[in-house]
Amino acid sequence: MDLLTPSIGNIFWTAIVFLFLVILLRSFAWKPILKAVNEREVTIIDALNQAKLAKQEMTQLKEDNERILREARAERDGILKEARELKDKIVNEAKDNAKVEGEKLIAAARQSIQSEKSAAMADIKNQIGSLSVLIAENILKEKLDDNGAQNALVENILNKSNLN
């Protein structure tokens, strides 16, 4: 049982060795360990702060990207709208110009047709007149070979002209 109950001498020397060990650890090991733990704590805090800053920057960049995308979409929509309006305007102008040109061509063609018709009619009248004179001349030459026929024709013409 002596082994289980400590004696005063054992307690005293155990305490002195323990205090010597604590002083020795405090002077050589404790300070470097605390210094390393403190440095590690500062490093972790700095890393956390940098992570927060990076997260904030990422959030800001994301918001900026979304804003830029919205602006780009709005600008694209504006450009597309302007392009559609310009296309419609050009198409309408082209249709109007084509319509005006078509009407001018139709009017010119009608006028050309009318002038050619008038020229053709005048030519036909001249040809008919020439043919009529030629036919009349030939008929009169045959009928008026004798004097009696000539006198009868003159009287006939005079009678008709008096009636009119």
DSSP file (Angstrom, degrees, kcal/mol; ACC not computed):
  #  RESIDUE AA STRUCTURE BP1 BP2  ACC     N-H-->O    O-->H-N    N-H-->O    O-->H-N    TCO  KAPPA ALPHA  PHI   PSI    X-CA   Y-CA   Z-CA
    1    1 A M    >>        0   0    0      0, 0.0     4,-1.3     0, 0.0     3,-0.7   0.000 360.0 360.0 360.0 -14.0    0.0    0.0    0.0
    2    2 A D  T 34  +     0   0    0      1,-0.3     5,-0.1     2,-0.2     0, 0.0   0.801 360.0  60.4 -63.1 -26.4    2.9    2.2    0.2
    3    3 A L  T 34 S+     0   0    0      1,-0.2    -1,-0.3     3,-0.1     0, 0.0   0.832 103.3  49.3 -71.8 -29.5    2.9    2.5   -3.4
    4    4 A L  T <4 S+     0   0    0     -3,-0.7    -1,-0.2     1,-0.1    -2,-0.2   0.767 102.5  64.3 -85.0 -24.2   -0.5    4.0   -3.5
    5    5 A T  S  < S-     0   0    0     -4,-1.3     2,-0.1     0, 0.0    -1,-0.1  -0.885  81.4-138.0-102.6 121.8    0.0    6.7   -0.9
    6    6 A P        -     0   0    0      0, 0.0     2,-0.2     0, 0.0    -3,-0.1  -0.447  12.7-131.7 -79.0 149.9    2.5    9.3   -1.8
    7    7 A S     >  -     0   0    0     -2,-0.1     4,-2.0     1,-0.1     5,-0.2  -0.587  22.7-111.6 -95.1 164.3    5.0   10.5    0.7
    8    8 A I  H  > S+     0   0    0      1,-0.2     4,-2.7     2,-0.2     5,-0.2   0.866 117.2  55.3 -63.6 -39.4    5.7   14.2    1.3
    9    9 A G  H  > S+     0   0    0      1,-0.2     4,-2.5     2,-0.2     5,-0.2   0.899 108.1  48.1 -62.7 -41.7    9.2   13.9   -0.2
   10   10 A N  H  > S+     0   0    0      2,-0.2     4,-2.4     1,-0.2    -1,-0.2   0.909 112.5  48.6 -64.9 -41.5    7.8   12.6   -3.4
   11   11 A I  H  X S+     0   0    0     -4,-2.0     4,-2.4     2,-0.2    -2,-0.2   0.921 112.0  50.0 -64.9 -43.5    5.2   15.3   -3.6
   12   12 A F  H  X S+     0   0    0     -4,-2.7     4,-2.3     1,-0.2    -2,-0.2   0.954 114.7  41.9 -61.5 -51.5    7.8   18.0   -2.9
   13   13 A W  H  X S+     0   0    0     -4,-2.5     4,-2.4     1,-0.2     5,-0.2   0.856 113.5  53.1 -68.4 -33.3   10.2   16.7   -5.6
   14   14 A T  H  X S+     0   0    0     -4,-2.4     4,-2.4    -5,-0.2    -1,-0.2   0.915 110.4  48.2 -64.9 -41.6    7.4   16.1   -8.1
   15   15 A A  H  X S+     0   0    0     -4,-2.4     4,-2.9     2,-0.2    -2,-0.2   0.903 112.0  48.9 -66.0 -41.2    6.2   19.7   -7.6
   16   16 A I  H  X S+     0   0    0     -4,-2.3     4,-2.8     2,-0.2    -2,-0.2   0.925 113.3  46.2 -65.8 -43.7    9.7   21.1   -8.0
   17   17 A V  H  X S+     0   0    0     -4,-2.4     4,-2.5     2,-0.2    -1,-0.2   0.900 113.5  50.4 -63.9 -39.3   10.3   19.1  -11.2
   18   18 A F  H  X S+     0   0    0     -4,-2.4     4,-2.4    -5,-0.2    -2,-0.2   0.933 112.6  45.3 -64.8 -44.6    6.8   20.1  -12.4
   19   19 A L  H  X S+     0   0    0     -4,-2.9     4,-2.7     2,-0.2     5,-0.2   0.895 113.2  50.6 -65.7 -39.6    7.6   23.8  -11.7
   20   20 A F  H  X S+     0   0    0     -4,-2.8     4,-2.5     2,-0.2    -1,-0.2   0.904 111.5  48.5 -62.7 -40.4   11.0   23.5  -13.3
   21   21 A L  H  X S+     0   0    0     -4,-2.5     4,-2.8     2,-0.2    -2,-0.2   0.891 111.4  49.6 -66.9 -40.4    9.4   21.9  -16.4
   22   22 A V  H  X S+     0   0    0     -4,-2.4     4,-2.8     2,-0.2    -2,-0.2   0.927 113.3  46.2 -64.0 -45.1    6.7   24.6  -16.6
   23   23 A I  H  X S+     0   0    0     -4,-2.7     4,-2.3     2,-0.2     5,-0.2   0.920 114.4  48.0 -64.8 -42.8    9.4   27.4  -16.3
   24   24 A L  H  X S+     0   0    0     -4,-2.5     4,-2.1    -5,-0.2     5,-0.4   0.929 114.9  44.4 -63.2 -45.9   11.5   25.6  -18.9
   25   25 A L  H  X>S+     0   0    0     -4,-2.8     5,-4.0     1,-0.2     4,-2.0   0.882 112.9  53.3 -65.1 -38.5    8.6   25.1  -21.3
   26   26 A R  I  <>S+     0   0    0     -4,-2.8     5,-1.0     3,-0.2    -2,-0.2   0.903 114.0  40.4 -65.5 -40.6    7.4   28.7  -20.7
   27   27 A S  I  <5S+     0   0    0     -4,-2.3    -1,-0.2    -5,-0.2    -2,-0.2   0.858 131.8  21.4 -79.7 -34.2   10.8   30.2  -21.5
   28   28 A F  I  <5S+     0   0    0     -4,-2.1    -3,-0.2    -5,-0.2    -2,-0.2   0.799 136.0  18.4-106.2 -32.8   11.6   28.0  -24.5
   29   29 A A  I  X5S+     0   0    0     -4,-2.0     4,-2.3    -5,-0.4    -3,-0.2   0.794 112.2  61.5-110.4 -38.8    8.5   26.5  -25.9
   30   30 A W  I  ><S+     0   0    0     -5,-4.0     4,-2.8     1,-0.2     5,-0.3   0.928 104.7  47.2 -63.7 -48.5    5.5   28.5  -24.7
   31   31 A K  H  ><S+     0   0    0     -5,-1.0     4,-2.8    -6,-0.3     5,-0.2   0.932 114.5  45.5 -62.5 -48.1    6.4   31.8  -26.3
   32   32 A P  H  > S+     0   0    0      0, 0.0     4,-2.4     0, 0.0    -1,-0.2   0.890 114.2  50.1 -63.8 -35.4    7.2   30.4  -29.7
   33   33 A I  H  X S+     0   0    0     -4,-2.3     4,-2.5     2,-0.2    -2,-0.2   0.945 113.9  44.1 -65.9 -46.5    4.1   28.2  -29.7
   34   34 A L  H  X S+     0   0    0     -4,-2.8     4,-2.9     2,-0.2     5,-0.2   0.887 113.1  52.4 -63.7 -39.2    1.9   31.3  -28.7
   35   35 A K  H  X S+     0   0    0     -4,-2.8     4,-2.6    -5,-0.3    -1,-0.2   0.929 111.6  45.8 -63.1 -44.2    3.7   33.4  -31.3
   36   36 A A  H  X S+     0   0    0     -4,-2.4     4,-2.5     2,-0.2    -2,-0.2   0.902 113.5  49.3 -64.8 -41.7    3.0   30.8  -34.0
   37   37 A V  H  X S+     0   0    0     -4,-2.5     4,-2.4     2,-0.2    -2,-0.2   0.919 112.6  47.9 -63.9 -43.2   -0.7   30.4  -32.9
   38   38 A N  H  X S+     0   0    0     -4,-2.9     4,-2.7     2,-0.2    -2,-0.2   0.916 112.2  48.9 -64.3 -43.1   -1.1   34.2  -33.0
   39   39 A E  H  X S+     0   0    0     -4,-2.6     4,-2.7     1,-0.2    -2,-0.2   0.920 111.8  49.4 -61.9 -41.8    0.5   34.5  -36.4
   40   40 A R  H  X S+     0   0    0     -4,-2.5     4,-2.5     2,-0.2    -2,-0.2   0.904 110.8  50.4 -62.7 -40.8   -1.7   31.7  -37.7
   41   41 A E  H  X S+     0   0    0     -4,-2.4     4,-2.6     2,-0.2    -2,-0.2   0.920 111.8  47.2 -63.3 -44.7   -4.8   33.5  -36.2
   42   42 A V  H  X S+     0   0    0     -4,-2.7     4,-2.8     2,-0.2    -2,-0.2   0.913 112.2  50.5 -63.5 -42.4   -3.8   36.8  -37.9
   43   43 A T  H  X S+     0   0    0     -4,-2.7     4,-2.5     1,-0.2    -2,-0.2   0.915 111.7  47.5 -62.2 -42.7   -3.2   34.9  -41.2
   44   44 A I  H  X S+     0   0    0     -4,-2.5     4,-2.6     2,-0.2    -2,-0.2   0.916 112.5  48.9 -64.7 -43.3   -6.6   33.2  -41.0
   45   45 A I  H  X S+     0   0    0     -4,-2.6     4,-2.7     2,-0.2    -2,-0.2   0.921 112.3  48.6 -63.1 -43.8   -8.3   36.6  -40.1
   46   46 A D  H  X S+     0   0    0     -4,-2.8     4,-2.8     2,-0.2    -2,-0.2   0.914 111.5  49.8 -61.5 -42.2   -6.5   38.2  -43.1
   47   47 A A  H  X S+     0   0    0     -4,-2.5     4,-2.3     2,-0.2    -2,-0.2   0.906 111.3  48.9 -63.8 -40.7   -7.5   35.4  -45.4
   48   48 A L  H  X S+     0   0    0     -4,-2.6     4,-2.5     2,-0.2    -2,-0.2   0.916 112.2  48.4 -63.7 -42.9  -11.2   35.7  -44.2
   49   49 A N  H  X S+     0   0    0     -4,-2.7     4,-2.7     1,-0.2    -2,-0.2   0.918 112.3  48.4 -64.0 -42.4  -11.1   39.4  -44.8
   50   50 A Q  H  X S+     0   0    0     -4,-2.8     4,-2.8     2,-0.2    -1,-0.2   0.885 110.3  51.9 -65.0 -36.7   -9.6   39.0  -48.2
   51   51 A A  H  X S+     0   0    0     -4,-2.3     4,-2.6     2,-0.2    -2,-0.2   0.907 110.2  48.8 -64.4 -41.6  -12.2   36.3  -49.0
   52   52 A K  H  X S+     0   0    0     -4,-2.5     4,-2.7     2,-0.2    -2,-0.2   0.929 113.0  47.5 -62.9 -44.3  -15.0   38.8  -47.9
   53   53 A L  H  X S+     0   0    0     -4,-2.7     4,-2.8     2,-0.2    -2,-0.2   0.917 112.4  49.1 -62.5 -42.3  -13.4   41.5  -50.1
   54   54 A A  H  X S+     0   0    0     -4,-2.8     4,-2.8     2,-0.2    -1,-0.2   0.903 111.2  50.2 -63.6 -39.9  -13.2   39.1  -53.0
   55   55 A K  H  X S+     0   0    0     -4,-2.6     4,-2.6     2,-0.2    -2,-0.2   0.916 111.8  47.8 -63.7 -42.9  -16.8   38.1  -52.5
   56   56 A Q  H  X S+     0   0    0     -4,-2.7     4,-2.8     2,-0.2    -2,-0.2   0.916 112.8  48.7 -63.5 -42.5  -17.8   41.7  -52.5
   57   57 A E  H  X S+     0   0    0     -4,-2.8     4,-3.2     2,-0.2    -2,-0.2   0.908 111.3  49.9 -63.6 -41.3  -15.8   42.4  -55.6
   58   58 A M  H  X S+     0   0    0     -4,-2.8     4,-2.8     2,-0.2    -2,-0.2   0.914 111.4  48.9 -63.4 -42.1  -17.3   39.4  -57.3
   59   59 A T  H  X S+     0   0    0     -4,-2.6     4,-2.5     2,-0.2    -2,-0.2   0.927 113.4  47.1 -62.0 -44.2  -20.8   40.6  -56.3
   60   60 A Q  H  X S+     0   0    0     -4,-2.8     4,-2.8     2,-0.2    -2,-0.2   0.922 113.2  48.3 -63.3 -44.3  -19.9   44.1  -57.7
   61   61 A L  H  X S+     0   0    0     -4,-3.2     4,-3.0     2,-0.2    -2,-0.2   0.898 110.9  51.2 -62.7 -40.2  -18.5   42.6  -60.9
   62   62 A K  H  X S+     0   0    0     -4,-2.8     4,-2.6     2,-0.2    -2,-0.2   0.928 111.7  46.9 -62.9 -44.8  -21.6   40.4  -61.3
   63   63 A E  H  X S+     0   0    0     -4,-2.5     4,-2.6     2,-0.2    -2,-0.2   0.913 113.2  49.4 -63.1 -42.1  -23.9   43.4  -60.8
   64   64 A D  H  X S+     0   0    0     -4,-2.8     4,-3.0     2,-0.2    -2,-0.2   0.921 111.2  49.5 -62.4 -43.4  -21.7   45.4  -63.3
   65   65 A N  H  X S+     0   0    0     -4,-3.0     4,-2.8     2,-0.2    -2,-0.2   0.918 111.8  48.2 -61.9 -43.2  -21.9   42.6  -65.8
   66   66 A E  H  X S+     0   0    0     -4,-2.6     4,-2.6     2,-0.2    -1,-0.2   0.910 113.0  48.3 -63.7 -41.4  -25.6   42.3  -65.4
   67   67 A R  H  X S+     0   0    0     -4,-2.6     4,-2.8     2,-0.2    -2,-0.2   0.931 112.5  48.1 -64.4 -44.3  -25.9   46.1  -65.9
   68   68 A I  H  X S+     0   0    0     -4,-3.0     4,-2.9     1,-0.2    -2,-0.2   0.909 111.9  50.2 -62.3 -41.5  -23.7   46.0  -68.9
   69   69 A L  H  X S+     0   0    0     -4,-2.8     4,-2.8     2,-0.2    -2,-0.2   0.919 110.8  48.9 -62.5 -43.1  -25.7   43.1  -70.4
   70   70 A R  H  X S+     0   0    0     -4,-2.6     4,-2.7     2,-0.2    -2,-0.2   0.929 113.6  46.7 -60.9 -44.6  -29.0   45.0  -69.8
   71   71 A E  H  X S+     0   0    0     -4,-2.8     4,-2.8     2,-0.2    -2,-0.2   0.909 112.9  49.4 -64.1 -41.3  -27.5   48.1  -71.5
   72   72 A A  H  X S+     0   0    0     -4,-2.9     4,-3.0     2,-0.2    -2,-0.2   0.910 112.0  48.2 -64.9 -41.4  -26.2   46.0  -74.4
   73   73 A R  H  X S+     0   0    0     -4,-2.8     4,-3.0     2,-0.2    -2,-0.2   0.925 112.9  48.1 -63.6 -43.3  -29.5   44.3  -74.8
   74   74 A A  H  X S+     0   0    0     -4,-2.7     4,-2.5     2,-0.2    -2,-0.2   0.923 113.8  46.9 -63.5 -42.7  -31.3   47.7  -74.7
   75   75 A E  H  X S+     0   0    0     -4,-2.8     4,-2.8     2,-0.2    -2,-0.2   0.915 112.6  49.9 -64.4 -42.4  -28.8   49.1  -77.2
   76   76 A R  H  X S+     0   0    0     -4,-3.0     4,-2.9     2,-0.2     5,-0.2   0.929 111.4  48.7 -60.4 -45.6  -29.2   46.0  -79.4
   77   77 A D  H  X S+     0   0    0     -4,-3.0     4,-2.6     1,-0.2    -2,-0.2   0.904 112.2  49.2 -61.9 -40.4  -33.0   46.3  -79.3
   78   78 A G  H  X S+     0   0    0     -4,-2.5     4,-2.7     2,-0.2    -2,-0.2   0.919 112.3  47.3 -63.5 -43.9  -32.7   50.0  -80.2
   79   79 A I  H  X S+     0   0    0     -4,-2.8     4,-2.8     2,-0.2    -2,-0.2   0.918 113.3  48.4 -64.5 -43.0  -30.4   49.3  -83.1
   80   80 A L  H  X S+     0   0    0     -4,-2.9     4,-2.6     2,-0.2    -2,-0.2   0.908 112.6  48.6 -63.5 -41.3  -32.7   46.5  -84.4
   81   81 A K  H  X S+     0   0    0     -4,-2.6     4,-2.7    -5,-0.2    -2,-0.2   0.931 113.1  47.3 -63.5 -45.0  -35.7   48.8  -84.0
   82   82 A E  H  X S+     0   0    0     -4,-2.7     4,-2.7     1,-0.2    -2,-0.2   0.900 112.1  50.5 -62.7 -40.7  -33.9   51.6  -85.9
   83   83 A A  H  X S+     0   0    0     -4,-2.8     4,-2.8     2,-0.2    -2,-0.2   0.907 110.8  48.8 -65.1 -41.2  -32.8   49.1  -88.6
   84   84 A R  H  X S+     0   0    0     -4,-2.6     4,-3.0     2,-0.2     5,-0.2   0.930 112.8  47.8 -62.7 -44.3  -36.4   47.8  -89.0
   85   85 A E  H  X S+     0   0    0     -4,-2.7     4,-2.5     1,-0.2    -2,-0.2   0.916 113.4  47.8 -62.9 -42.1  -37.7   51.4  -89.3
   86   86 A L  H  X S+     0   0    0     -4,-2.7     4,-2.8     2,-0.2    -2,-0.2   0.911 112.2  49.6 -64.3 -42.5  -34.9   52.3  -91.8
   87   87 A K  H  X S+     0   0    0     -4,-2.8     4,-3.0     2,-0.2     5,-0.2   0.938 112.4  47.4 -61.2 -47.3  -35.7   49.1  -93.8
   88   88 A D  H  X S+     0   0    0     -4,-3.0     4,-2.8     1,-0.2    -2,-0.2   0.903 113.0  49.4 -61.4 -40.7  -39.4   49.9  -93.8
   89   89 A K  H  X S+     0   0    0     -4,-2.5     4,-2.8    -5,-0.2    -2,-0.2   0.934 113.0  45.9 -63.5 -46.1  -38.7   53.5  -94.8
   90   90 A I  H  X S+     0   0    0     -4,-2.8     4,-2.7     2,-0.2    -2,-0.2   0.916 114.2  48.6 -63.9 -42.8  -36.4   52.4  -97.6
   91   91 A V  H  X S+     0   0    0     -4,-3.0     4,-2.6     2,-0.2    -2,-0.2   0.926 113.3  47.1 -63.7 -43.9  -38.9   49.8  -98.8
   92   92 A N  H  X S+     0   0    0     -4,-2.8     4,-2.9    -5,-0.2    -2,-0.2   0.912 113.1  48.7 -64.6 -42.0  -41.7   52.3  -98.7
   93   93 A E  H  X S+     0   0    0     -4,-2.8     4,-3.1     2,-0.2     5,-0.2   0.914 112.0  49.3 -62.9 -41.5  -39.6   54.9 -100.6
   94   94 A A  H  X S+     0   0    0     -4,-2.7     4,-2.8     2,-0.2    -2,-0.2   0.909 112.1  48.4 -64.1 -41.2  -38.7   52.3 -103.2
   95   95 A K  H  X S+     0   0    0     -4,-2.6     4,-2.7     2,-0.2    -2,-0.2   0.935 113.7  46.7 -63.2 -45.3  -42.3   51.3 -103.6
   96   96 A D  H  X S+     0   0    0     -4,-2.9     4,-2.9     2,-0.2    -2,-0.2   0.930 114.3  47.1 -62.6 -45.0  -43.4   54.9 -103.9
   97   97 A N  H  X S+     0   0    0     -4,-3.1     4,-3.0     1,-0.2     5,-0.2   0.913 113.3  48.9 -62.4 -41.9  -40.6   55.7 -106.4
   98   98 A A  H  X S+     0   0    0     -4,-2.8     4,-2.8    -5,-0.2    -2,-0.2   0.901 111.9  49.2 -64.7 -39.9  -41.4   52.5 -108.4
   99   99 A K  H  X S+     0   0    0     -4,-2.7     4,-2.7     2,-0.2    -2,-0.2   0.933 113.5  45.8 -64.0 -46.0  -45.1   53.5 -108.4
  100  100 A V  H  X S+     0   0    0     -4,-2.9     4,-2.6     2,-0.2    -2,-0.2   0.933 115.2  46.7 -62.7 -45.7  -44.3   57.0 -109.6
  101  101 A E  H  X S+     0   0    0     -4,-3.0     4,-2.9     2,-0.2    -2,-0.2   0.902 112.4  51.0 -63.2 -40.3  -41.8   55.7 -112.2
  102  102 A G  H  X S+     0   0    0     -4,-2.8     4,-2.8    -5,-0.2    -2,-0.2   0.922 110.7  48.0 -62.2 -43.7  -44.4   53.2 -113.3
  103  103 A E  H  X S+     0   0    0     -4,-2.7     4,-2.9     2,-0.2    -2,-0.2   0.898 112.1  50.0 -64.0 -39.7  -47.1   55.8 -113.7
  104  104 A K  H  X S+     0   0    0     -4,-2.6     4,-3.0     2,-0.2    -2,-0.2   0.932 112.3  47.2 -63.2 -44.2  -44.6   58.0 -115.6
  105  105 A L  H  X S+     0   0    0     -4,-2.9     4,-2.8     2,-0.2    -2,-0.2   0.908 113.4  48.4 -63.4 -41.0  -43.8   55.1 -117.9
  106  106 A I  H  X S+     0   0    0     -4,-2.8     4,-2.8     2,-0.2    -2,-0.2   0.926 113.2  47.4 -64.3 -43.7  -47.5   54.3 -118.4
  107  107 A A  H  X S+     0   0    0     -4,-2.9     4,-2.8     2,-0.2    -2,-0.2   0.920 113.7  47.7 -63.7 -43.2  -48.3   57.9 -119.1
  108  108 A A  H  X S+     0   0    0     -4,-3.0     4,-2.9     2,-0.2    -2,-0.2   0.907 112.9  49.0 -63.7 -40.6  -45.4   58.1 -121.6
  109  109 A A  H  X S+     0   0    0     -4,-2.8     4,-3.1     2,-0.2    -2,-0.2   0.918 112.0  48.4 -65.1 -42.5  -46.5   54.9 -123.2
  110  110 A R  H  X S+     0   0    0     -4,-2.8     4,-3.1     2,-0.2    -2,-0.2   0.927 113.6  47.1 -61.9 -44.0  -50.1   56.2 -123.5
  111  111 A Q  H  X S+     0   0    0     -4,-2.8     4,-3.0     2,-0.2     5,-0.2   0.921 113.6  47.9 -64.6 -42.1  -48.9   59.4 -124.9
  112  112 A S  H  X S+     0   0    0     -4,-2.9     4,-2.8     2,-0.2     5,-0.2   0.919 113.2  48.3 -62.7 -43.2  -46.6   57.6 -127.4
  113  113 A I  H  X S+     0   0    0     -4,-3.1     4,-2.8     2,-0.2    -2,-0.2   0.925 112.8  48.5 -62.1 -44.0  -49.5   55.3 -128.3
  114  114 A Q  H  X S+     0   0    0     -4,-3.1     4,-2.9     2,-0.2    -2,-0.2   0.923 113.3  46.5 -63.5 -43.7  -51.8   58.2 -128.8
  115  115 A S  H  X S+     0   0    0     -4,-3.0     4,-2.7     2,-0.2    -1,-0.2   0.910 115.0  46.5 -67.1 -39.3  -49.3   60.1 -130.9
  116  116 A E  H  X S+     0   0    0     -4,-2.8     4,-2.8    -5,-0.2    -2,-0.2   0.880 112.8  50.8 -67.6 -35.7  -48.5   57.0 -133.0
  117  117 A K  H  X S+     0   0    0     -4,-2.8     4,-3.0    -5,-0.2    -2,-0.2   0.926 111.9  46.9 -64.2 -43.9  -52.3   56.4 -133.3
  118  118 A S  H  X S+     0   0    0     -4,-2.9     4,-2.7     2,-0.2    -2,-0.2   0.920 113.9  47.7 -63.8 -42.8  -52.8   59.9 -134.4
  119  119 A A  H  X S+     0   0    0     -4,-2.7     4,-2.6     2,-0.2    -2,-0.2   0.912 113.6  47.9 -63.8 -41.2  -49.9   59.6 -136.9
  120  120 A A  H  X S+     0   0    0     -4,-2.8     4,-3.0     2,-0.2    -2,-0.2   0.909 112.1  49.3 -65.1 -41.8  -51.3   56.3 -138.2
  121  121 A M  H  X S+     0   0    0     -4,-3.0     4,-3.0     2,-0.2    -2,-0.2   0.922 112.4  47.6 -64.1 -42.7  -54.8   57.8 -138.5
  122  122 A A  H  X S+     0   0    0     -4,-2.7     4,-2.8     2,-0.2    -2,-0.2   0.909 113.4  48.6 -64.0 -40.9  -53.4   60.8 -140.4
  123  123 A D  H  X S+     0   0    0     -4,-2.6     4,-2.8     2,-0.2    -2,-0.2   0.920 112.5  48.1 -63.9 -43.1  -51.3   58.4 -142.6
  124  124 A I  H  X S+     0   0    0     -4,-3.0     4,-3.3     2,-0.2     5,-0.2   0.922 112.1  49.5 -63.1 -43.1  -54.4   56.3 -143.2
  125  125 A K  H  X S+     0   0    0     -4,-3.0     4,-3.3     2,-0.2    -2,-0.2   0.926 112.0  48.5 -61.7 -43.6  -56.5   59.4 -144.0
  126  126 A N  H  X S+     0   0    0     -4,-2.8     4,-3.0     2,-0.2    -2,-0.2   0.921 114.3  45.8 -61.8 -43.0  -53.8   60.6 -146.4
  127  127 A Q  H  X S+     0   0    0     -4,-2.8     4,-3.2     2,-0.2     5,-0.2   0.911 114.3  47.9 -66.3 -41.3  -53.6   57.1 -148.1
  128  128 A I  H  X S+     0   0    0     -4,-3.3     4,-3.2     2,-0.2    -2,-0.2   0.932 113.4  48.5 -63.8 -43.3  -57.4   56.9 -148.2
  129  129 A G  H  X S+     0   0    0     -4,-3.3     4,-2.9    -5,-0.2     5,-0.2   0.936 113.5  46.4 -61.1 -45.6  -57.5   60.4 -149.7
  130  130 A S  H  X S+     0   0    0     -4,-3.0     4,-2.8     1,-0.2    -2,-0.2   0.936 115.3  46.3 -62.1 -45.6  -54.9   59.6 -152.3
  131  131 A L  H  X S+     0   0    0     -4,-3.2     4,-3.4     2,-0.2     5,-0.2   0.907 112.5  50.8 -62.7 -40.3  -56.6   56.3 -153.1
  132  132 A S  H  X S+     0   0    0     -4,-3.2     4,-3.3    -5,-0.2     5,-0.2   0.930 112.2  46.2 -63.2 -44.0  -59.9   58.1 -153.3
  133  133 A V  H  X S+     0   0    0     -4,-2.9     4,-2.8     2,-0.2    -2,-0.2   0.916 114.8  47.9 -64.1 -41.5  -58.5   60.8 -155.6
  134  134 A L  H  X S+     0   0    0     -4,-2.8     4,-2.6    -5,-0.2    -2,-0.2   0.929 114.6  45.1 -64.4 -45.5  -56.8   58.1 -157.7
  135  135 A I  H  X S+     0   0    0     -4,-3.4     4,-2.9     2,-0.2     5,-0.2   0.933 115.3  47.8 -63.1 -45.1  -60.0   56.0 -157.9
  136  136 A A  H  X S+     0   0    0     -4,-3.3     4,-3.1    -5,-0.2     5,-0.2   0.908 111.7  50.7 -63.3 -40.5  -62.1   59.1 -158.7
  137  137 A E  H  X S+     0   0    0     -4,-2.8     4,-2.4    -5,-0.2    -1,-0.2   0.933 112.4  46.0 -62.3 -45.8  -59.6   60.2 -161.3
  138  138 A N  H  X S+     0   0    0     -4,-2.6     4,-1.9     2,-0.2    -2,-0.2   0.909 114.8  47.6 -64.6 -41.1  -59.7   56.8 -163.0
  139  139 A I  H  X S+     0   0    0     -4,-2.9     4,-2.4     1,-0.2     5,-0.2   0.929 113.4  47.9 -65.6 -43.5  -63.5   56.6 -162.8
  140  140 A L  H  X S+     0   0    0     -4,-3.1     4,-2.8     1,-0.2    -2,-0.2   0.864 108.2  55.1 -66.9 -35.6  -63.8   60.1 -164.2
  141  141 A K  H  < S+     0   0    0     -4,-2.4    -1,-0.2    -5,-0.2    -2,-0.2   0.920 112.6  43.0 -62.3 -42.4  -61.4   59.4 -167.0
  142  142 A E  H >< S+     0   0    0     -4,-1.9     3,-0.6    -5,-0.2    -2,-0.2   0.907 121.4  38.7 -71.2 -40.7  -63.4   56.5 -168.1
  143  143 A K  H >< S+     0   0    0     -4,-2.4     3,-0.6     1,-0.2    -2,-0.2   0.796 113.5  53.8 -81.9 -29.5  -66.8   58.2 -167.7
  144  144 A L  T 3<  +     0   0    0     -4,-2.8    -1,-0.2    -5,-0.2    -2,-0.1   0.084  69.1 109.9 -99.7  27.6  -65.9   61.6 -169.0
  145  145 A D  T <  S+     0   0    0     -3,-0.6     2,-0.3     4,-0.0    -1,-0.2   0.825  77.9  51.7 -68.2 -29.0  -64.4   60.6 -172.3
  146  146 A D  S <> S-     0   0    0     -3,-0.6     4,-1.1     1,-0.1     3,-0.1  -0.761  85.9-122.7-109.7 161.1  -67.3   62.1 -174.1
  147  147 A N  H  > S+     0   0    0     -2,-0.3     4,-2.1     1,-0.2     5,-0.2   0.824 105.9  58.1 -70.2 -37.3  -68.8   65.6 -173.7
  148  148 A G  H  > S+     0   0    0      1,-0.2     4,-2.0     2,-0.2    -1,-0.2   0.877 105.6  50.0 -64.9 -39.0  -72.4   64.6 -172.8
  149  149 A A  H  > S+     0   0    0      2,-0.2     4,-2.0     1,-0.2    -1,-0.2   0.857 109.3  52.6 -68.9 -34.4  -71.2   62.6 -169.8
  150  150 A Q  H  X S+     0   0    0     -4,-1.1     4,-2.2     2,-0.2    -2,-0.2   0.928 109.9  47.1 -67.6 -44.0  -69.2   65.6 -168.7
  151  151 A N  H  X S+     0   0    0     -4,-2.1     4,-2.2     1,-0.2    -2,-0.2   0.889 111.4  51.3 -65.0 -39.5  -72.1   68.0 -168.9
  152  152 A A  H  X S+     0   0    0     -4,-2.0     4,-2.2     1,-0.2    -1,-0.2   0.891 110.2  49.5 -66.2 -39.5  -74.4   65.5 -167.0
  153  153 A L  H  X S+     0   0    0     -4,-2.0     4,-2.5     2,-0.2    -2,-0.2   0.915 110.2  50.0 -66.7 -42.8  -71.8   65.2 -164.2
  154  154 A V  H  X S+     0   0    0     -4,-2.2     4,-2.3     1,-0.2    -2,-0.2   0.916 112.4  47.5 -62.7 -43.3  -71.4   68.9 -163.8
  155  155 A E  H  X S+     0   0    0     -4,-2.2     4,-2.3     1,-0.2    -1,-0.2   0.895 111.1  51.7 -64.7 -39.7  -75.2   69.4 -163.6
  156  156 A N  H  X S+     0   0    0     -4,-2.2     4,-2.0     2,-0.2    -2,-0.2   0.926 111.1  46.8 -62.8 -45.6  -75.5   66.6 -161.1
  157  157 A I  H  X S+     0   0    0     -4,-2.5     4,-2.3     1,-0.2    -2,-0.2   0.888 112.0  51.0 -64.4 -40.1  -72.8   68.2 -158.9
  158  158 A L  H  X S+     0   0    0     -4,-2.3     4,-1.7     1,-0.2    -1,-0.2   0.893 109.6  50.3 -66.0 -39.0  -74.4   71.6 -159.1
  159  159 A N  H  X S+     0   0    0     -4,-2.3     4,-1.2     1,-0.2    -2,-0.2   0.891 112.0  47.3 -66.3 -39.0  -77.8   70.1 -158.2
  160  160 A K  H  X S+     0   0    0     -4,-2.0     4,-1.3     1,-0.2    -2,-0.2   0.888 110.6  51.3 -70.2 -39.7  -76.4   68.4 -155.2
  161  161 A S  H  < S+     0   0    0     -4,-2.3    -1,-0.2     1,-0.2    -2,-0.2   0.810 107.5  53.2 -70.4 -28.3  -74.5   71.4 -154.0
  162  162 A N  H  < S+     0   0    0     -4,-1.7    -1,-0.2     1,-0.2    -2,-0.2   0.814 106.4  54.7 -72.5 -29.5  -77.6   73.6 -154.2
  163  163 A L  H  <        0   0    0     -4,-1.2    -2,-0.2     1,-0.3    -1,-0.2   0.826 360.0 360.0 -73.6 -30.5  -79.4   71.1 -152.1
  164  164 A N     <        0   0    0     -4,-1.3    -1,-0.3     0, 0.0    -2,-0.2   0.474 360.0 360.0 -81.5 360.0  -76.9   71.2 -149.3
